[in-house]
Amino acid sequence: MRTRSLITSSVAAVLVLVAGCGDDGGSGDGDDEPIVIGSTLPLTGAFAATGVIHQIAGEQFVDRLNANGGLLGRPVEWRLLDDESDQARVTQLYERLITQDEVDLIIGPYATPNIIAAVAVAERAGYIIPHHTAVLAPLLTYECQFPGWSIGPTPDVYVPEQLFEALATLPDPPQRIALVTNESGSAGFMTNGLAEADTGGGMRAIAAQLGLEIAVDLPYPPGNQEWGSIAAQVRDAEPDIVINNGLGVDPVGLIEAMEQLDYRPPMFFSLFPAPGPLLGLGEPAEGVLSVSIFEPNDPLVERYGDQVREIVDEFAQRATDAGVTYTAFETQATASWNTWEILAGAVDGAATLDHDQLCDYLIENGVDSTFSGPLRFDPEVNNFWPSNQGLKQIQDGEWVMVWPEARAAAAIQPPAG
């Protein structure tokens, strides 16, 4: 049996959102007592632009869940706290949610370092924890953590191989690469490989295996704002493609700095960008590639059917009402939706709130997700299910799914001219 340990915390936190019914934060014996789900998101701070996407998706999911009877015949209440994009605060708030608020269930925060912190709290307490966006499988060893976004157990192999495979289909595939890498734990592994797991992966190693030349290899610290020198070194190296293993608005800063030098590389790949700001660049961002779980391109939405169309359209309306600039239901929203479906599927399937039984149910049965199909969890690979992540590209001012061909809405566009 997995046992819960007592965690104490005196941290004060601000309740920023309650979605659902009822005022009591705990679980009661009555059928009308809400099931309380606790979590944090970065509603302020460096990650807030992405946190709001997960907030909107979560609100939408909980509203739909309650409209269809909730869980176990009881309404669902979402107790959401602002972690202010601060990893230390994540730990404090999840301790509060579990030991003081005594929430029935929890769901993970946003950003890999924050998720790792929350998973540690969940493990000590014996709670299951589905989570949205952590991809560092070797660092997530707790048997009862369940990812809603997977790039498989070796993401540092999966993404480079997929990118280079896609690029190899172009008439004139890139041969010279510029690596520009955010040294944070959320991105640096994609260039350097996962040393803890000794996968032999990472862009650098796999490019060498394929006989590709690394024209320049430039690391930079998290939060970097000085792009001029990096842009000049990239320009001088004359690569066929710039690979920015970065986060958020990193590619925006780099592209703007290159534009100031009157330089535009033939191709550009960005690992985990904030999607809206890149589109906001207009012509300089045309052709940029990135990873994606799902894009609401009409051909893809038609394949999924009416339910997905309703989800996508409702999300867009909610995002518009919230004043969000980029309102498409894409990778971040999809990862969030997957995660909520994991949690709800566990409760519905196991017909209990007992965390041991919920964990066992997910490992034995998995869940069927709307956007990513059947999700099956194997503790031998830290529950990271076989990935169906693909690649998207900015074409005519819109993100379009372009790879693999079976899931593409358009073909990859080679460099113009």
C-alpha positions as CSV (number, residue, x, y, z in Angstrom):
1,M,0.0,0.0,0.0
2,R,1.1,3.5,-0.7
3,T,0.9,5.5,2.6
4,R,0.3,9.2,3.0
5,S,2.8,11.1,5.2
6,L,1.8,14.1,7.3
7,I,3.1,17.3,5.8
8,T,2.9,20.6,7.7
9,S,3.2,24.1,6.3
10,S,2.4,27.5,7.6
11,V,2.5,29.1,4.2
12,A,-0.3,31.5,3.4
13,A,-1.8,31.5,-0.1
14,V,-4.4,33.4,-2.0
15,L,-7.4,31.5,-3.4
16,V,-7.7,32.9,-6.9
17,L,-10.4,30.7,-8.4
18,V,-13.1,28.3,-7.4
19,A,-14.9,26.6,-10.3
20,G,-17.9,24.5,-9.5
21,C,-20.3,24.4,-6.5
22,G,-20.1,24.6,-2.7
23,D,-18.0,26.5,-0.2
24,D,-16.5,23.6,1.8
25,G,-13.0,22.7,0.7
26,G,-13.1,19.2,2.2
27,S,-14.9,16.1,1.2
28,G,-18.0,15.2,3.1
29,D,-20.3,12.2,3.4
30,G,-23.3,13.8,1.6
31,D,-23.9,13.2,-2.0
32,D,-24.1,16.9,-2.6
33,E,-20.7,17.7,-1.1
34,P,-18.3,18.8,-3.8
35,I,-15.2,16.9,-4.8
36,V,-12.5,19.4,-4.4
37,I,-9.5,19.4,-6.8
38,G,-6.5,21.5,-5.9
39,S,-3.8,22.9,-8.0
40,T,-1.6,25.9,-8.8
41,L,-0.8,27.7,-12.0
42,P,1.4,30.7,-12.8
43,L,-1.3,33.3,-13.0
44,T,1.4,36.0,-12.5
45,G,5.1,36.0,-13.1
46,A,7.3,34.8,-16.0
47,F,5.0,32.0,-17.0
48,A,1.7,33.8,-16.7
49,A,1.1,34.0,-20.5
50,T,1.0,30.3,-20.7
51,G,-0.6,29.7,-17.3
52,V,-3.7,31.5,-18.4
53,I,-4.1,29.0,-21.3
54,H,-4.2,26.1,-18.7
55,Q,-6.6,28.1,-16.5
56,I,-9.1,28.6,-19.3
57,A,-8.9,25.0,-20.4
58,G,-9.4,23.8,-16.8
59,E,-12.3,26.1,-16.2
60,Q,-13.9,24.9,-19.4
61,F,-13.3,21.2,-18.5
62,V,-14.7,21.6,-15.0
63,D,-17.8,23.4,-16.3
64,R,-18.5,20.7,-18.8
65,L,-17.9,18.0,-16.1
66,N,-20.4,19.6,-13.8
67,A,-22.9,20.1,-16.6
68,N,-22.8,16.3,-17.0
69,G,-23.2,15.3,-13.4
70,G,-19.7,15.9,-12.0
71,L,-17.8,12.9,-10.6
72,L,-19.3,10.1,-8.6
73,G,-22.6,12.0,-8.8
74,R,-21.1,15.0,-7.0
75,P,-20.2,18.5,-8.2
76,V,-16.6,19.3,-8.7
77,E,-14.9,22.4,-7.3
78,W,-11.5,23.5,-8.6
79,R,-9.4,25.3,-6.0
80,L,-6.7,27.1,-8.0
81,L,-3.9,29.0,-6.3
82,D,-1.4,31.4,-8.0
83,D,2.2,30.0,-7.7
84,E,3.6,33.2,-9.2
85,S,5.8,31.2,-11.5
86,D,8.0,30.4,-8.4
87,Q,9.1,26.8,-7.9
88,A,9.6,27.2,-4.1
89,R,6.0,28.6,-3.8
90,V,4.7,25.6,-5.7
91,T,6.0,23.3,-3.0
92,Q,4.4,25.4,-0.2
93,L,1.1,25.7,-2.0
94,Y,0.7,22.0,-2.7
95,E,1.6,21.2,0.9
96,R,-1.2,23.6,1.9
97,L,-3.7,22.2,-0.5
98,I,-3.1,18.6,0.9
99,T,-2.6,19.1,4.6
100,Q,-4.6,22.3,5.4
101,D,-7.3,22.4,2.8
102,E,-7.5,18.6,2.6
103,V,-8.5,18.6,-1.0
104,D,-9.7,15.3,-2.4
105,L,-7.6,15.4,-5.5
106,I,-4.7,17.4,-7.1
107,I,-3.6,18.2,-10.6
108,G,-0.2,19.5,-11.6
109,P,1.1,23.0,-12.2
110,Y,2.7,24.3,-15.4
111,A,6.5,24.1,-16.3
112,T,8.7,21.1,-15.8
113,P,10.6,22.4,-12.7
114,N,7.3,23.3,-11.0
115,I,5.8,20.0,-11.8
116,I,8.8,18.1,-10.4
117,A,8.3,20.1,-7.2
118,A,4.6,19.3,-7.0
119,V,5.2,15.6,-7.7
120,A,7.6,15.4,-4.8
121,V,4.8,16.7,-2.5
122,A,2.3,14.3,-4.0
123,E,4.6,11.4,-3.5
124,R,5.1,12.2,0.2
125,A,1.4,12.5,0.7
126,G,0.4,9.4,-1.4
127,Y,-1.7,11.4,-3.8
128,I,-1.9,10.7,-7.5
129,I,-0.9,13.7,-9.6
130,P,-1.7,14.0,-13.3
131,H,0.3,16.9,-14.8
132,H,0.3,19.0,-18.0
133,T,3.6,19.7,-19.4
134,A,6.6,17.9,-17.8
135,V,8.6,15.9,-20.4
136,L,11.7,14.9,-18.5
137,A,10.7,11.3,-18.0
138,P,13.9,10.1,-16.2
139,L,13.4,12.7,-13.4
140,L,9.7,11.7,-12.7
141,T,10.0,8.3,-11.0
142,Y,6.9,8.4,-8.8
143,E,4.7,5.6,-9.8
144,C,1.5,7.6,-9.4
145,Q,2.4,10.6,-11.5
146,F,0.7,10.6,-14.9
147,P,1.7,12.9,-17.8
148,G,-0.8,14.6,-20.0
149,W,2.0,15.5,-22.5
150,S,4.5,12.8,-23.6
151,I,7.5,12.8,-25.8
152,G,8.1,9.2,-24.7
153,P,10.7,8.1,-22.1
154,T,13.6,9.6,-24.1
155,P,12.4,13.0,-25.3
156,D,16.0,14.0,-26.1
157,V,16.0,11.3,-28.8
158,Y,12.4,11.6,-30.0
159,V,12.4,15.3,-30.9
160,P,15.8,15.5,-32.7
161,E,15.0,12.3,-34.7
162,Q,11.6,13.6,-35.7
163,L,12.8,17.0,-36.7
164,F,15.7,15.7,-38.8
165,E,13.5,13.0,-40.4
166,A,11.0,15.7,-41.4
167,L,13.8,18.0,-42.7
168,A,15.3,15.2,-44.7
169,T,12.1,15.1,-46.9
170,L,12.9,18.6,-48.2
171,P,14.4,19.0,-51.7
172,D,17.5,20.6,-50.2
173,P,17.8,19.4,-46.6
174,P,19.7,21.5,-44.1
175,Q,23.3,20.4,-43.5
176,R,24.7,23.2,-41.3
177,I,23.0,23.8,-37.9
178,A,23.1,26.6,-35.4
179,L,22.3,25.4,-31.9
180,V,21.0,28.2,-29.6
181,T,20.1,26.7,-26.2
182,N,18.3,27.9,-23.1
183,E,20.3,26.3,-20.2
184,S,17.2,25.8,-18.1
185,G,16.1,22.3,-17.0
186,S,13.1,22.6,-19.3
187,A,15.1,23.0,-22.5
188,G,18.8,22.4,-22.2
189,F,18.4,18.6,-22.2
190,M,17.1,18.8,-25.8
191,T,20.5,20.0,-27.0
192,N,22.8,18.2,-24.4
193,G,20.9,15.0,-23.9
194,L,19.7,13.5,-20.7
195,A,22.9,12.7,-18.8
196,E,21.0,11.0,-16.0
197,A,19.5,8.4,-18.4
198,D,22.5,8.1,-20.8
199,T,20.2,7.9,-23.8
200,G,22.8,9.0,-26.3
201,G,20.4,11.7,-27.3
202,G,20.3,15.5,-27.7
203,M,20.4,17.6,-30.9
204,R,24.2,17.8,-30.7
205,A,24.8,14.0,-30.6
206,I,22.1,13.0,-33.1
207,A,23.2,15.7,-35.6
208,A,26.7,14.2,-35.4
209,Q,25.3,10.7,-36.0
210,L,23.6,11.9,-39.1
211,G,26.7,13.7,-40.5
212,L,25.3,17.2,-40.0
213,E,27.6,20.0,-39.2
214,I,27.1,22.2,-36.2
215,A,28.1,25.6,-37.4
216,V,27.8,27.3,-34.0
217,D,26.7,26.1,-30.6
218,L,25.6,28.9,-28.3
219,P,24.1,28.4,-24.8
220,Y,22.4,31.2,-22.9
221,P,21.0,31.6,-19.3
222,P,17.3,31.4,-18.5
223,G,15.6,34.8,-18.7
224,N,18.2,36.1,-21.2
225,Q,17.4,39.5,-22.7
226,E,20.7,40.2,-24.6
227,W,20.2,38.7,-28.0
228,G,22.5,41.0,-30.2
229,S,25.7,39.1,-29.7
230,I,24.0,35.7,-30.2
231,A,22.3,36.9,-33.4
232,A,25.6,38.2,-34.8
233,Q,27.3,34.9,-34.1
234,V,24.5,33.0,-35.8
235,R,24.6,35.3,-38.8
236,D,28.3,34.9,-39.2
237,A,28.1,31.1,-39.0
238,E,25.7,31.1,-42.0
239,P,23.7,28.0,-40.9
240,D,21.0,26.3,-43.0
241,I,18.7,26.2,-39.9
242,V,18.7,27.8,-36.5
243,I,17.6,25.4,-33.8
244,N,16.5,27.3,-30.7
245,N,15.9,24.9,-27.9
246,G,14.3,27.6,-25.8
247,L,11.1,28.6,-24.0
248,G,8.4,31.2,-24.2
249,V,9.4,34.4,-25.9
250,D,13.1,33.3,-26.4
251,P,12.7,32.9,-30.2
252,V,11.0,36.3,-30.5
253,G,14.0,38.0,-28.9
254,L,16.4,36.1,-31.2
255,I,14.5,36.7,-34.4
256,E,14.0,40.4,-33.6
257,A,17.8,40.7,-33.0
258,M,18.6,39.0,-36.3
259,E,16.1,41.3,-38.1
260,Q,18.0,44.3,-36.7
261,L,21.1,42.9,-38.3
262,D,19.2,42.5,-41.6
263,Y,19.7,38.8,-41.4
264,R,17.1,36.0,-41.7
265,P,18.2,32.4,-41.6
266,P,16.8,30.0,-44.2
267,M,15.0,28.0,-41.6
268,F,14.2,28.2,-37.9
269,F,13.0,25.7,-35.2
270,S,11.8,26.7,-31.8
271,L,11.3,24.0,-29.1
272,F,8.6,25.3,-26.6
273,P,7.6,28.8,-27.7
274,A,4.7,30.8,-26.6
275,P,2.7,30.5,-29.8
276,G,1.0,33.9,-30.0
277,P,4.1,36.2,-29.7
278,L,5.8,34.4,-32.6
279,L,2.8,34.9,-34.8
280,G,2.9,38.6,-33.8
281,L,6.2,39.0,-35.5
282,G,4.5,38.6,-38.9
283,E,6.8,38.0,-41.9
284,P,10.0,37.4,-40.0
285,A,8.4,34.3,-38.4
286,E,7.1,32.8,-41.6
287,G,8.3,29.2,-41.9
288,V,9.2,28.8,-38.2
289,L,8.9,25.2,-37.0
290,S,8.0,23.9,-33.6
291,V,6.6,20.8,-31.8
292,S,2.8,20.3,-31.4
293,I,0.3,17.8,-30.0
294,F,-2.6,19.3,-31.9
295,E,-3.5,22.4,-34.0
296,P,-7.1,23.4,-34.7
297,N,-6.5,23.5,-38.5
298,D,-9.8,22.9,-40.2
299,P,-8.8,19.6,-41.9
300,L,-7.7,18.2,-38.6
301,V,-10.7,19.3,-36.7
302,E,-12.9,17.8,-39.3
303,R,-11.2,14.4,-38.8
304,Y,-11.8,14.6,-35.1
305,G,-15.5,15.4,-35.4
306,D,-18.1,17.6,-33.8
307,Q,-17.0,17.2,-30.2
308,V,-13.6,18.6,-30.9
309,R,-15.1,21.4,-32.9
310,E,-17.3,22.3,-29.9
311,I,-14.3,22.3,-27.5
312,V,-12.1,24.3,-29.9
313,D,-14.7,26.9,-30.5
314,E,-15.7,27.3,-26.9
315,F,-12.1,27.7,-25.8
316,A,-11.6,30.4,-28.4
317,Q,-14.6,32.3,-27.1
318,R,-13.5,32.0,-23.5
319,A,-10.0,33.1,-24.4
320,T,-11.4,36.1,-26.3
321,D,-13.6,37.0,-23.4
322,A,-10.5,36.8,-21.1
323,G,-8.6,39.2,-23.3
324,V,-6.0,36.5,-24.4
325,T,-4.3,37.6,-27.6
326,Y,-3.9,34.1,-29.1
327,T,-7.1,32.1,-28.7
328,A,-6.4,28.9,-30.6
329,F,-6.8,25.6,-28.7
330,E,-3.3,24.2,-29.4
331,T,-0.5,22.2,-27.7
332,Q,-0.8,23.8,-24.2
333,A,-4.6,23.6,-24.1
334,T,-4.4,20.0,-25.4
335,A,-2.0,18.9,-22.7
336,S,-4.2,20.5,-20.1
337,W,-7.3,18.7,-21.5
338,N,-5.5,15.4,-21.6
339,T,-4.5,15.9,-17.9
340,W,-8.0,16.6,-16.8
341,E,-9.3,13.6,-18.7
342,I,-6.7,11.4,-16.9
343,L,-8.0,12.6,-13.5
344,A,-11.7,12.4,-14.3
345,G,-11.2,9.0,-16.1
346,A,-9.4,7.6,-13.0
347,V,-12.3,8.6,-10.7
348,D,-15.0,7.4,-13.0
349,G,-13.2,4.2,-13.7
350,A,-12.2,3.3,-10.2
351,A,-15.5,4.7,-8.7
352,T,-13.6,6.0,-5.7
353,L,-11.4,8.8,-4.3
354,D,-9.0,6.4,-2.7
355,H,-5.6,7.3,-4.2
356,D,-4.1,3.8,-4.1
357,Q,-7.0,2.5,-6.1
358,L,-6.9,5.5,-8.5
359,C,-3.3,4.9,-9.1
360,D,-3.8,1.2,-9.7
361,Y,-6.7,1.8,-12.0
362,L,-4.7,4.1,-14.3
363,I,-1.7,1.8,-14.4
364,E,-4.0,-1.2,-15.2
365,N,-6.5,0.5,-17.6
366,G,-5.2,3.9,-18.7
367,V,-7.7,6.3,-20.2
368,D,-9.0,7.2,-23.6
369,S,-8.3,10.9,-24.4
370,T,-10.2,13.1,-26.8
371,F,-7.1,14.5,-28.5
372,S,-4.3,12.0,-28.0
373,G,-6.2,8.7,-28.2
374,P,-5.6,5.8,-25.7
375,L,-3.1,6.8,-23.0
376,R,-1.5,3.7,-21.3
377,F,0.8,4.1,-18.3
378,D,3.7,1.8,-17.7
379,P,5.8,2.5,-14.5
380,E,8.8,0.9,-16.2
381,V,9.0,3.9,-18.4
382,N,7.8,6.3,-15.8
383,N,4.2,6.3,-17.3
384,F,5.3,8.3,-20.3
385,W,3.1,6.9,-23.1
386,P,4.2,6.5,-26.7
387,S,4.2,10.0,-28.1
388,N,2.0,11.2,-31.0
389,Q,3.6,14.6,-31.0
390,G,4.3,16.1,-34.3
391,L,5.6,19.3,-35.9
392,K,3.9,22.6,-36.8
393,Q,5.0,25.4,-39.0
394,I,3.9,29.1,-39.4
395,Q,2.4,29.3,-42.9
396,D,0.7,32.5,-44.1
397,G,0.5,33.8,-40.6
398,E,-1.0,30.6,-39.0
399,W,0.3,27.6,-37.1
400,V,-0.2,24.5,-39.3
401,M,0.4,20.9,-38.5
402,V,3.0,19.6,-41.0
403,W,4.4,16.3,-39.7
404,P,4.1,13.4,-39.6
405,E,2.3,13.2,-43.0
406,A,-0.6,11.1,-41.6
407,R,-1.5,13.9,-39.1
408,A,-0.6,16.9,-41.3
409,A,-2.9,19.6,-42.5
410,A,-0.2,20.8,-45.0
411,A,3.3,19.9,-46.3
412,I,6.4,21.4,-44.8
413,Q,7.4,24.5,-46.7
414,P,11.1,24.7,-47.6
415,P,12.9,28.0,-47.5
416,A,11.7,30.6,-49.9
417,G,14.0,31.2,-52.9
